[in-house]
Amino acid sequence: MKKKNKNILVTGGAGFIGSHLVELLLKKKYNIFVIDNLSTGRKENISKFANKIKFLNADISVIGTWTKVMKKIDIVYHLAALADIVPSIRNPNKYFKANVIGTQNILDQCIKNNVKKVIYTASSSCYGIPNNYPTTESEIINPKYPYALTKKIGEDLLLHYNKIFKLKAVSLRLFNVYGTKSRTSGTYGAMFGVFLKQKLSNSPLTIVGNGRQKRDFTYVTDVVNALFKCIKYNCKKKIINIGTGDPVSINKIADLLKSKKIYIPKRPGEPEITQASVNLARKELKWKAKIKIESGIHLILKDINYWKKAPLWTPNKIKIATKDWFKYLS
């Protein structure tokens, strides 16, 4: 008898990471269901394989007809979440609803419908400003703003449901993911989205502080490969960092983008460096990042017109947008 392909649900499947994940899962011949309310995701991200997936435009923070699909699901990838720091400070309730209540609703439905496994995308922002580099999964947790807190609470819910209800689960703490199809929303946030629109407009790149701060930039397809490996992973370890372990300075990013630079004030609550300890990822998932920063930037520059409709951020606009950031995180 031919083995039946698994039914996989990707929440946030029209988003940046989610759409790349959906594409890979389809190549691997899984049956894919996507739930996305398109608040930050874009339907065009998945339009080229729309006829191969079952798409539901729904808000998982509200119990509704979307729950019916859970009866068919074997594995859930839970990626749906609100991101970015400034809006989470201005409207923490919105973030708790999306990132905490939304996660709880998904987990409740998983228990109710005997879903076999949940794979959660957590954020390395839970570490705040770490004491140790590379930062291991046992580092002290110290979220600095509501986005980071709500993503960590989502992870805690996952671990609690694993412990109490024996729901098989793993949480990947992602470090500084970048790549094609990253967010172009109207909020000031992800660095590459800001820089790419500035480059398109022949405007200087707005570099925070002195630009010597480093980030563990991880290309999106590397992240998706790590997520894919979780399908067959036995979930012996519940929390695993996903990064390169090889951080790069913002000044180097600007040089690779070959654009003019302008420096704006350093922001409070940000670490000088993010650097993942990737030992667990290598040992448990047999995974490591393959795409170097030079190759990753080459790929996004080939697709730079994706950011054509993104907002153009100038130093003055950034100053206004980050007013609450300085007010509350100083």
Disulfide bonds with the S-S distance in Angstrom:
none
